[in-house]
Amino acid sequence: MDATARRRWLGALALVGALALLVAGETVLKGRLGDLAFLFYWLVCLGLTCLAILAAILDVRSLQRHARQEQHELLDDTIKRIQSDAKARNRPNNQDRPRQPRR
């Protein structure tokens, strides 16, 4: 599995975990947690949410870097193609041009 797939799986799992904690905290555990357990529980939920956000930010940065690299390669290839076409046009080709009479 490549880095992009790992990053996306990590973000998705963190998001699913945070969502599960949110649902459980608002339904099953509502009113059952003590003060310290309540604080710890929601800090874990916040931590999972922040981890999902961090994974998304890193993924966007990676996509931008990859797109920038592809654009750079495309520009280099285009410039090379233009240069090779220009060199090919400048080469004397006696078969295509009619001979000019000498004066």
Buried (B, 14 or more C-beta within 10 A) or exposed (E): EEEEEEBBEBBEBBBEBBBEBBEEBEEEBEEEBEEEEBEEBBEBBEBBBEBBBBBBEBBEEEEEEEEEEEEEEEEEEEEEEEEEEEEEEEEEEEEEEEEEEEE
